[in-house]
Amino acid sequence: MLLVRGMVMKKIASHGDIEIFAPDDSRFSFLKSPYAAHRTHSAVDIYYGDFGSDAVSPVDGEIIDIRSFDTPTPFKDRDSKEYVIAIRQKKYVIKILHIKPDVEGGENISKGDKIGTFIRNGYFIFWNDPLMHVEVRKPGDYLRASNDVRLSPCIEWSSLPARKDIEIECRVESINKRYALLCAPYETAGGVRGFAIDGGFLDGYVPSGTERGFFGIVKPQGFSHPEVTGLKITEGEKEVECAGAAFCLHFNEPRIKVLPLRYGDKLFSGDGEVRIRLEVR
């Protein structure tokens, strides 16, 4: 844990002697994205704040490059700009996406220093929250999407349930047009909290149908990508029609995000107990 200018930062990932930190009120995910670097376990997304709110640096280093480019977007009135912030530390470059920078090349920054604001562009779909995408890259190779510099989660592991199926009794905390948030009993390893299965923490998006998800399990020995053999969400006796459920790792009390098939669809009536049943193999 590191206290920087009044903000508590906690270590979440590393590659060799490069360490990545996040605010202690954030949540983070290694697998909840189709982006190329997530498929090779070379990226972590850090979630906190709101669109337009301050984003802080996850590392120490020197700003060596800032670039912008347009993203595809179906919304004519939405800013489609994306930014790359490159920070040099030792022999690597830390690549950051989804942040509009208010720093300049040549500046030296520390963990917890403001580097910009969270943005939404054409890479975001309606249920995405503000996030900072972070990778460790080799110098001269930090612009392309693919990456093979793998990250190791920094979790003080304790024994987690090894069962390959779970049934979670949930309480609906909030519902909006984009998704519903559910509270449920959770497990803890070190200072990290989440929902456990097969000896690790669930991480990613699990679809309810035949759609391909972005899902895995973060374990002490690394990442696994089991096959989901069953996901069922019910309210009382009625099965909930939805796109799927999304899981993250949290420092505070974790939530499960349930995603509607379409923007604005009502997911829960509030008339019955909500249960999530998940099985992997």
Buried (B, 14 or more C-beta within 10 A) or exposed (E): EBEBEEBBBBBBBBBEEBBBBBBBEBBBBBBBBEBEBBBBBBBBBBBBBEEEEBBBBBBBBBBBBBEEEEEEBEEEEEBBBBBBBBBBBEEBBBBBBBBBBEBEEEBEBBBBBBBBBBBBBBBBEEBBBBBBBBBBBEEEEBEEEEBEBBBEBBBEBEEBEEEBEBEBEBEBEEBEEBBBBBBBEBBBBEBBBBBBBBBBBBBBBBBBEEEEBBBBBBBEEEBEBBEBEEBEBBBEEEEBEBBBBBBBBBBEEBBBBBBBEEEEEEBBEEEEEBBBEBBBE
